[in-house]
Amino acid sequence: MDLLTLTLSKWFSAHKSAFFVWTTVILLASCSTTKSDKVVVPTQQQTDTFTVVESDLTAEQLIAQAQLDLAANNSSAALSALLKASALFIEQSNPHKALWLAQQLKPLALTANQGYQLNIIAAKSLLVLEKLPLALQALAQAEQLVENKQQRHSFAYYQTLASVQTQRNLAIAALDASLRAFDLNPAASDSDIEQLWQQLSRLAPWQQQQLAKMAAPNVNGWSQLLTLANKFGHDEARFKRYLKQWQRKFSSHPAQVVVNNLLQQPPMFSNQHHNIAVIIPLTGKQERAGKVAQQGILAAYQNDSDKTLHFIDATTTDMATLNATFAKLNIDYVIGPLLKENVNRYLAQTELSIPTLLLNLPSNQRLQPHQVALSMRPEDEAIQAATTLSRQKYQQPLILSQQDSASRRIANTFSQQWQHISAQTPEIVYFSNDAKMQQQIKAGLGVDASEQRTKELNRHIKYSIKSEFRNRRDIDMIYVVGLPLETKLLKPYIDVNISPFADLIPVYASSRSHSTQIDKSDNRDLSGLIFTEMPWQLDSKLQNKALLAQAKKLWPNRSSSLQTIFAMGFDSLALVDKISAMQDRIYVRHYGQTGILQLGEDNILTRSLIWGRYSRSKVQEIALD
């Protein structure tokens, strides 16, 4: 018997009465209960080293057994019985008792295996009690024990981790844990596989790419199946052909069950629309934006002569008359309105039941099943960027943002998402567009403090000291939220304010920092800058290069904001006949010029963007996700 066991045995002998008080308190305590469906408890015994062993006894019976073991001076058996009892309290919807007992037993654990089990029990209990940060902390302690002993994690660990990350709304981390749990589950059923598929099908393409990099078991086959479903799920003949190719390539993959179901599913309802009303401003202050959207729609329309377009001026039209207008024109689909205020007015006409693709988000109204909205929110871009960059092993980002309201929203969203994932809150430094910019950047990087220290030292000594400034060393990444001209001024300020003794700090930016107009000029000052962008604005495999060449010839000096509206108009017509497929099959995506679009449960289309980098005065697409 080792020293720890002997010490524990002596402790039990000397404190039997106190221990019996503990068990009595557990039995008599009036703890609040929580519905057991908040957490999934493993139902089968696992064969790996670290596992919670099942028992045919109830928790109360195990506690009684522990009392008998203590009476017989068998402290090891008592501890084992109490550990099982702690686990069973969760199944009995008593998370408070489970947690309390697990916490009391942790200091008494004889082996790393017992300590590991107790941490998982604590994490499960805290999950049911909705104490997610504490549940993560308990899982981190279990992780440490695994690393120290160079053991594998158990099914229960990954299952609990998946539940915690799902509750935290971190889909990538949750699915990685779910895939690992599935691999350790010998009793996995076809319904478990189908559930995994349903969860994976909801991932955006950029999320899929990050999940694949985490290298969970079988993830390569899942990833390729998702890509096929995203690209070809709306085209049944092609999709089935590619599915059969996938079956041959991944003959032993668990998703064979999913593929068989996909091959046997009934055909989709074909919903072709022929008379389309387009509601955009064709006069007034926003006429230019409306005309550009119209040009984008017409660019897509030239390839589809089976439709008739009816353009309606949102500026002069009384929305209350639309129902009669639509009936007269036999309209079966609506694109628009474009402006938010017109979207709100349109949705206020509750009698309108024609399928509609809104080109802006409403202020607060909920969308009806026949209404879909295309989101161009910059906040979505910030969430993608923060999630992606937080997985690049950066620890302390600095956000440099302009002070306008749109930039502030993007900066705050990036910061909140980073904090949500890593529990670290990035610092935000706001800069102005005037001569104060350089000083504000110096302050954000800590350079001004370094210069001030040198001045103070020179004041107190006889000789003048020449020194190199030093920037802050706690910053390992910078995210810029600014317009193109300001970013072009800002990037050199960042470069010259990095100490020669320090490593270069990588600089990333939102699409607000990129402009195809700047690309035409000398952009060496932007070298190394990495940013998110839509395919239409970046030379990429998704870009419609023939259309872009034609558009540049017709409108060579069009601004980036108008380019975005043109691309949105182009995508909107292509979406008209595809949205029904996206509603019917959640895995279908549209690879458009504004991004890779997917339809959420809220009937809002969101985008996955791509990444670009300035390199040697060129801009090129890179794979960062």
C-alpha positions in Angstrom: 0.0 0.0 0.0 1.4 3.4 -1.0 1.8 6.4 1.3 -1.3 8.2 0.0 -3.5 5.1 0.6 -2.1 4.6 4.1 -2.7 8.3 4.9 -6.2 8.1 3.6 -6.9 4.9 5.5 -5.8 6.6 8.7 -7.9 9.6 8.0 -11.0 7.5 7.5 -10.3 5.6 10.8 -9.9 8.9 12.7 -12.9 10.6 11.1 -15.5 7.9 10.7 -18.2 9.9 12.6 -17.5 13.0 10.5 -17.8 11.0 7.3 -21.1 9.5 8.4 -22.3 13.1 9.0 -21.4 13.9 5.4 -23.5 11.0 4.0 -26.4 11.8 6.3 -26.3 15.4 5.1 -26.4 14.2 1.5 -29.4 12.0 2.2 -31.4 14.6 4.1 -30.4 17.8 2.2 -33.2 19.4 0.4 -31.6 20.2 -2.9 -33.4 21.8 -5.8 -33.7 19.5 -8.8 -33.2 20.2 -12.5 -34.6 18.4 -15.4 -32.4 15.6 -16.4 -32.7 16.3 -20.1 -30.3 19.2 -19.7 -27.4 16.7 -20.0 -27.0 13.3 -21.7 -25.6 10.7 -19.3 -23.7 7.8 -20.8 -25.6 4.6 -20.8 -22.9 2.1 -21.6 -19.7 1.1 -20.0 -16.5 2.2 -21.7 -13.3 0.2 -22.2 -10.8 3.0 -22.0 -8.8 3.8 -18.9 -10.7 6.8 -17.6 -14.3 6.0 -17.2 -17.2 6.1 -14.8 -18.2 2.5 -13.9 -21.9 1.7 -13.8 -23.8 0.1 -11.0 -27.0 -1.8 -10.5 -27.6 -0.1 -7.2 -29.2 3.3 -6.5 -27.2 6.2 -5.1 -28.8 5.8 -1.7 -27.9 2.1 -1.7 -24.3 2.8 -2.6 -24.1 5.3 0.3 -25.4 2.7 2.6 -22.8 0.3 1.2 -20.1 2.9 1.8 -21.1 3.1 5.4 -20.7 -0.7 5.8 -17.3 -0.5 4.1 -16.2 2.2 6.5 -17.4 0.2 9.4 -15.2 -2.6 8.1 -12.3 -0.2 7.7 -12.4 -0.7 3.9 -11.9 3.0 3.0 -11.0 2.2 -0.6 -14.2 0.3 -1.3 -16.1 3.1 0.5 -14.6 5.7 -1.8 -15.4 3.7 -4.9 -19.0 3.3 -3.8 -19.4 7.0 -3.1 -17.9 7.9 -6.4 -20.5 5.7 -8.1 -23.2 7.3 -6.0 -22.1 10.8 -7.1 -22.5 9.8 -10.7 -25.9 8.2 -10.1 -27.3 11.3 -8.4 -27.1 13.0 -11.8 -29.3 10.3 -13.4 -31.7 10.7 -10.4 -32.0 14.5 -11.2 -30.1 15.5 -8.1 -27.2 17.6 -9.6 -26.7 19.5 -6.3 -26.0 16.2 -4.4 -23.9 14.9 -7.2 -21.7 18.1 -7.2 -21.5 18.3 -3.5 -20.4 14.7 -3.1 -17.9 14.9 -6.0 -16.3 18.0 -4.5 -15.9 16.4 -1.1 -14.4 13.3 -2.7 -11.8 15.1 -4.9 -9.2 15.6 -2.1 -9.6 11.9 -1.2 -9.1 10.4 -4.6 -6.6 7.6 -4.5 -5.8 7.4 -8.2 -5.7 9.8 -11.2 -8.6 7.7 -12.6 -10.8 8.5 -9.7 -9.8 12.2 -9.8 -10.7 12.2 -13.5 -14.1 10.6 -12.9 -14.9 13.1 -10.2 -14.1 16.1 -12.4 -16.4 14.7 -15.1 -19.2 14.2 -12.5 -18.7 17.7 -11.3 -18.7 19.0 -14.9 -22.0 17.1 -15.6 -23.6 18.5 -12.5 -22.5 22.1 -13.2 -23.8 21.7 -16.8 -27.3 20.8 -15.5 -27.1 23.7 -13.1 -26.2 25.9 -16.0 -22.8 26.9 -14.5 -21.0 26.7 -17.8 -17.7 28.4 -16.9 -17.3 26.2 -13.8 -18.2 23.1 -15.9 -15.4 24.1 -18.3 -13.0 24.5 -15.4 -13.8 21.0 -14.2 -13.2 19.6 -17.7 -9.9 21.4 -17.9 -8.9 19.7 -14.6 -9.8 16.4 -16.2 -7.7 17.3 -19.2 -4.7 18.0 -17.0 -4.9 14.6 -15.5 -5.1 13.0 -18.9 -2.0 14.9 -20.0 0.0 14.0 -16.9 -0.8 10.3 -17.3 -0.6 10.3 -21.1 -4.0 8.6 -21.3 -7.0 8.8 -23.6 -10.1 10.8 -22.8 -13.3 8.8 -22.2 -16.6 8.9 -24.0 -18.1 10.7 -21.0 -15.6 13.5 -21.2 -16.2 14.3 -24.8 -20.0 13.8 -24.4 -20.0 16.3 -21.6 -17.7 18.7 -23.4 -20.0 18.6 -26.5 -23.0 19.5 -24.3 -21.1 22.4 -22.6 -19.9 23.9 -25.9 -23.4 23.5 -27.4 -24.9 25.4 -24.5 -22.2 28.1 -25.1 -23.2 28.3 -28.7 -19.8 27.3 -30.0 -20.8 25.0 -32.8 -17.3 24.1 -34.0 -15.9 23.0 -30.6 -19.2 21.2 -29.8 -19.1 19.1 -33.0 -15.4 18.3 -32.7 -16.2 16.9 -29.2 -19.3 15.1 -30.6 -17.2 13.4 -33.3 -14.7 12.2 -30.8 -17.4 11.0 -28.5 -19.0 9.1 -31.3 -15.7 7.3 -32.1 -15.6 6.0 -28.5 -19.2 4.9 -28.4 -19.5 1.2 -29.3 -23.3 1.4 -28.9 -23.7 4.3 -31.4 -26.9 3.8 -33.5 -28.0 5.0 -36.9 -30.0 7.8 -35.1 -26.8 9.0 -33.5 -25.2 9.2 -37.0 -28.2 11.0 -38.4 -28.1 13.5 -35.5 -24.4 14.2 -36.2 -25.3 14.9 -39.8 -28.1 17.3 -38.9 -25.7 19.2 -36.7 -22.9 19.2 -39.3 -25.3 20.4 -42.0 -25.9 23.6 -40.1 -22.3 24.7 -40.2 -21.2 27.5 -42.5 -18.4 26.6 -44.9 -15.9 28.6 -42.9 -16.9 26.7 -39.8 -16.5 23.4 -41.7 -13.0 24.3 -42.7 -12.1 25.0 -39.1 -13.6 21.8 -37.9 -11.7 19.8 -40.5 -8.4 21.3 -39.2 -9.2 20.0 -35.7 -8.7 16.4 -37.1 -11.4 14.5 -35.2 -11.9 10.9 -36.2 -13.6 10.4 -39.6 -13.8 14.2 -40.1 -12.3 14.1 -43.6 -15.2 12.0 -44.9 -17.7 14.1 -43.2 -16.1 17.3 -44.6 -16.2 16.0 -48.2 -19.8 14.9 -47.8 -20.7 18.3 -46.5 -19.0 20.0 -49.4 -20.9 17.9 -51.9 -24.2 18.6 -50.2 -23.5 22.3 -50.0 -22.6 22.6 -53.7 -24.9 20.1 -55.4 -27.7 19.4 -52.9 -30.2 21.4 -55.0 -29.3 19.5 -58.2 -30.6 15.9 -57.5 -29.1 14.1 -60.5 -25.6 15.5 -60.0 -25.8 15.1 -56.2 -26.7 11.4 -56.4 -23.8 10.8 -58.9 -21.4 12.4 -56.5 -22.8 10.6 -53.5 -22.1 7.3 -55.2 -18.6 8.3 -55.8 -18.3 9.3 -52.1 -19.6 5.8 -51.1 -16.8 4.1 -53.1 -14.2 6.4 -51.6 -15.3 6.1 -48.0 -16.7 2.6 -47.9 -16.2 2.1 -44.2 -17.2 5.6 -43.0 -20.1 5.7 -40.5 -21.9 8.3 -42.8 -22.7 5.5 -45.2 -26.0 5.4 -43.4 -26.6 9.1 -44.1 -25.7 8.7 -47.8 -28.1 5.8 -48.2 -30.8 8.0 -46.7 -29.9 10.9 -49.0 -30.0 8.6 -52.1 -33.5 7.4 -51.1 -35.1 10.7 -50.2 -38.0 11.8 -52.3 -37.5 14.4 -55.0 -37.7 18.1 -54.0 -40.7 20.1 -55.0 -39.7 22.2 -58.0 -40.8 25.7 -57.5 -40.1 27.9 -60.6 -41.2 31.5 -60.5 -42.0 33.4 -63.7 -43.4 36.9 -62.8 -41.1 38.7 -60.4 -41.7 42.1 -58.9 -38.5 44.0 -57.9 -39.1 46.8 -55.4 -36.1 49.2 -55.4 -35.7 53.0 -55.3 -35.6 54.2 -58.9 -36.0 57.9 -58.1 -35.1 60.2 -55.2 -32.0 60.3 -52.9 -31.3 56.6 -53.2 -31.9 56.3 -56.9 -28.2 55.5 -57.6 -28.2 52.5 -55.2 -31.5 51.3 -56.7 -30.2 51.6 -60.3 -27.1 49.7 -59.4 -29.1 46.9 -57.8 -31.3 46.9 -61.0 -28.1 46.5 -63.1 -27.0 43.5 -61.0 -30.4 41.8 -61.4 -30.5 42.4 -65.1 -26.9 41.0 -65.4 -28.3 37.8 -63.9 -31.5 38.0 -65.9 -29.9 37.9 -69.3 -29.2 34.2 -68.8 -32.9 33.4 -67.9 -35.4 34.4 -70.5 -38.1 32.3 -68.8 -38.9 35.1 -66.3 -40.5 38.4 -66.5 -39.3 41.2 -64.3 -41.5 44.1 -63.1 -39.5 46.9 -61.5 -41.5 49.0 -59.0 -40.2 52.3 -57.7 -40.1 52.1 -53.9 -39.8 55.8 -53.6 -43.2 56.7 -55.2 -45.2 53.5 -54.6 -47.8 53.4 -51.8 -47.1 50.0 -50.1 -50.8 49.7 -49.3 -51.5 49.3 -53.0 -49.0 46.5 -53.6 -51.5 43.7 -53.1 -53.7 45.0 -56.0 -50.6 45.6 -58.1 -49.3 42.1 -57.6 -52.7 40.6 -58.4 -52.9 42.6 -61.7 -49.4 41.6 -62.8 -49.8 38.0 -61.6 -46.7 38.3 -59.5 -45.5 35.0 -57.9 -42.3 36.3 -56.3 -40.9 39.6 -54.9 -37.4 40.8 -54.7 -36.9 43.8 -52.3 -37.3 46.3 -50.9 -33.7 47.4 -50.7 -33.8 50.1 -48.0 -34.5 49.2 -44.4 -37.3 51.8 -44.0 -39.1 50.4 -47.1 -38.6 46.8 -45.8 -40.4 47.8 -42.6 -43.2 49.4 -44.5 -43.5 46.4 -46.8 -43.7 44.0 -43.8 -46.4 46.1 -42.3 -48.7 45.0 -45.1 -49.8 41.8 -43.4 -52.1 40.8 -46.3 -49.1 40.2 -48.6 -48.5 36.5 -48.8 -46.3 36.2 -51.9 -42.9 34.7 -51.4 -40.4 37.5 -50.9 -36.6 37.9 -50.8 -35.9 41.1 -48.8 -32.7 42.9 -49.7 -32.3 44.3 -46.2 -33.1 43.2 -42.6 -36.2 44.6 -40.9 -35.8 46.6 -37.7 -37.5 44.2 -35.4 -40.3 42.4 -37.2 -40.2 38.6 -37.3 -40.2 37.1 -40.8 -43.0 34.9 -41.9 -42.3 31.4 -43.5 -42.8 32.9 -47.0 -40.3 35.8 -46.3 -36.5 35.5 -46.5 -34.0 38.3 -45.9 -30.5 38.6 -47.3 -28.1 39.8 -44.5 -25.2 42.0 -45.4 -24.5 42.8 -41.7 -20.8 43.7 -41.1 -21.3 42.1 -37.6 -21.5 38.6 -39.3 -18.1 39.3 -40.8 -16.7 40.2 -37.4 -18.0 37.0 -35.9 -16.3 34.9 -38.7 -13.1 36.8 -38.3 -12.9 36.6 -34.5 -13.8 32.9 -34.5 -11.2 32.1 -37.2 -8.4 34.2 -35.7 -9.0 33.0 -32.1 -8.1 29.5 -33.4 -4.7 30.8 -34.8 -3.3 30.6 -31.3 -3.3 34.4 -30.7 -3.7 35.2 -27.1 -4.0 39.0 -26.9 -5.4 40.9 -29.9 -5.6 44.7 -30.1 -8.5 46.2 -32.0 -7.9 49.5 -33.8 -11.2 51.1 -34.9 -12.5 54.3 -36.3 -15.0 56.1 -34.2 -18.0 56.1 -36.5 -21.0 54.0 -35.4 -20.6 51.2 -38.0 -16.9 50.7 -37.1 -17.8 50.7 -33.4 -20.4 48.0 -34.0 -17.9 45.8 -35.8 -15.2 46.3 -33.2 -17.5 45.5 -30.3 -18.9 42.4 -32.1 -15.3 41.2 -32.7 -14.4 41.8 -29.1 -17.5 40.1 -27.7 -17.0 37.0 -29.9 -13.4 36.7 -29.0 -14.3 37.0 -25.3 -17.1 34.4 -25.8 -14.6 31.9 -27.2 -11.4 32.6 -25.1 -12.7 34.4 -22.0 -10.2 37.2 -22.9 -11.5 40.6 -23.6 -9.5 42.4 -26.4 -8.6 46.1 -25.9 -10.2 48.5 -28.3 -8.4 51.7 -29.3 -10.4 54.2 -31.3 -8.5 56.5 -33.7 -9.6 59.6 -35.5 -9.0 60.6 -39.1 -6.7 63.6 -38.4 -3.2 64.4 -37.2 -3.9 62.7 -33.9 -4.0 59.2 -35.6 -0.3 58.5 -35.1 -0.3 59.5 -31.5 -3.3 57.4 -30.8 -1.6 54.4 -32.4 1.5 55.0 -30.3 -0.6 55.1 -27.2 -2.4 51.9 -28.2 1.0 50.1 -28.8 2.5 51.5 -25.6 5.2 53.3 -27.6 4.5 56.7 -26.0 5.0 55.2 -22.6 8.4 53.9 -23.7 9.4 57.3 -25.0 8.2 59.0 -21.8 10.4 56.7 -19.7 13.4 57.7 -21.8 12.7 61.4 -21.3 12.2 61.0 -17.6 15.6 59.2 -17.3 17.4 61.9 -19.3 16.0 64.5 -17.0 17.6 62.8 -14.0 21.1 62.1 -15.3 23.9 64.2 -16.7 24.2 62.6 -20.1 21.6 62.1 -22.8 20.7 58.5 -23.5 20.0 57.3 -27.0 17.6 54.4 -26.9 15.2 52.4 -29.1 11.6 52.6 -28.2 9.8 49.4 -27.1 6.2 48.6 -27.9 3.9 46.5 -25.7 4.8 42.8 -25.7 1.4 41.5 -24.6 -0.1 42.2 -28.1 0.3 39.4 -30.6 -2.3 40.4 -33.2 -4.0 43.6 -34.4 -7.5 43.8 -36.0 -8.2 47.0 -37.9 -11.7 48.4 -38.5 -11.5 51.3 -40.8 -12.1 52.6 -44.3 -9.6 52.1 -47.1 -7.8 55.5 -47.0 -7.5 55.5 -43.2 -6.2 51.9 -43.2 -3.6 52.9 -45.8 -2.4 55.6 -43.5 -2.7 53.4 -40.4 -0.8 50.3 -41.5 2.6 52.2 -41.9 2.1 53.8 -38.5 1.7 50.3 -37.0 4.8 49.0 -38.9 7.1 51.9 -37.8 5.9 51.7 -34.2 6.9 48.0 -33.7 10.2 47.9 -31.8 13.2 46.4 -33.8 13.6 44.1 -30.8 10.1 42.7 -31.1 8.5 40.2 -33.4 6.3 41.6 -36.2 2.7 41.8 -35.1 0.3 40.4 -37.8 -2.4 42.8 -38.9 -5.9 41.7 -40.0 -8.9 43.8 -41.1 -12.5 43.8 -42.1 -13.7 44.2 -45.7 -14.2 47.9 -44.9 -10.4 48.3 -45.3 -10.3 46.9 -48.8 -11.2 48.8 -52.0 -10.6 47.7 -55.6 -9.9 51.4 -56.3 -6.9 51.3 -53.9 -5.8 48.1 -55.5 -5.2 50.1 -58.7 -2.8 52.5 -56.9 0.5 51.9 -55.1 -0.5 49.7 -52.1 2.9 48.7 -50.8 2.1 50.4 -47.5 -0.6 47.7 -47.1 1.8 44.8 -47.6 1.0 41.9 -45.2 -2.5 43.1 -44.4 -5.0 40.2 -44.3 -8.7 40.9 -44.6 -12.1 39.3 -45.2 -14.0 40.0 -48.4 -16.8 38.8 -50.7 -15.8 36.9 -53.9 -17.0 39.7 -56.2 -14.3 42.1 -54.7 -11.4 39.6 -54.7 -9.8 37.6 -57.4 -10.8 34.1 -56.4 -12.1 30.8 -57.7 -15.7 31.9 -56.7 -15.5 35.2 -58.6 -17.5 35.6 -61.8 -14.5 37.0 -63.8 -16.4 37.4 -67.1 -19.1 39.4 -65.5 -16.6 41.5 -63.5 -14.6 42.3 -66.7 -17.8 43.5 -68.3 -18.8 45.5 -65.2 -15.4 47.2 -65.0 -15.6 48.2 -68.6 -19.1 49.7 -68.2 -18.5 51.3 -64.7 -14.7 51.6 -64.2 -14.9 54.0 -61.2 -17.7 52.5 -59.2 -17.2 52.6 -55.4 -16.9 49.5 -53.3 -20.3 50.1 -51.6 -22.0 50.2 -55.0 -20.1 47.1 -56.1 -21.6 45.4 -53.1 -25.1 46.4 -54.1 -24.5 45.2 -57.7 -23.3 41.8 -56.4 -26.3 41.6 -54.1 -28.7 42.3 -57.0 -26.9 39.6 -59.1 -27.2 37.0 -56.4 -30.8 37.8 -55.6 -32.2 36.7 -58.9 -30.3 33.4 -58.7 -31.7 32.8 -55.3 -35.4 33.1 -56.4 -35.6 29.5 -57.5 -33.1 28.1 -55.0 -34.6 29.3 -51.7 -37.2 26.6 -51.7 -34.4 24.0 -51.9 -32.5 25.7 -49.1 -35.7 25.6 -47.0 -36.3 22.0 -47.8 -32.7 20.8 -47.3 -30.7 22.6 -44.7 -27.4 21.6 -46.2 -27.9 23.4 -49.5 -25.8 26.6 -50.0 -25.6 29.2 -52.7 -22.1 30.0 -54.0 -22.7 33.7 -54.9 -20.8 36.8 -55.5 -21.6 38.3 -52.1 -20.3 35.1 -50.4 -21.4 31.5 -49.8 -25.0 32.0 -48.6 -26.9 29.7 -46.2 -30.4 30.0 -44.9 -30.8 30.0 -41.1 -33.8 28.9 -39.0 -34.8 32.5 -38.7 -35.2 32.7 -42.5 -32.1 35.0 -42.8 -29.5 34.4 -45.4 -26.0 34.8 -44.0 -22.7 34.8 -45.8 -19.3 33.1 -45.5 -16.6 35.3 -46.8 -13.1 34.6 -48.1 -9.7 35.9 -47.1 -7.3 38.1 -49.1 -3.8 39.4 -48.5 -1.8 42.3 -49.8 1.5 40.9 -51.0 4.1 42.8 -53.1 1.6 45.3 -54.3 -0.8 42.5 -55.3 -4.0 41.2 -53.7 -4.5 37.5 -53.6 -6.9 35.0 -52.0 -5.5 32.9 -49.2 -6.8 30.0 -47.2 -7.1 31.0 -43.6 -10.2 29.2 -42.2 
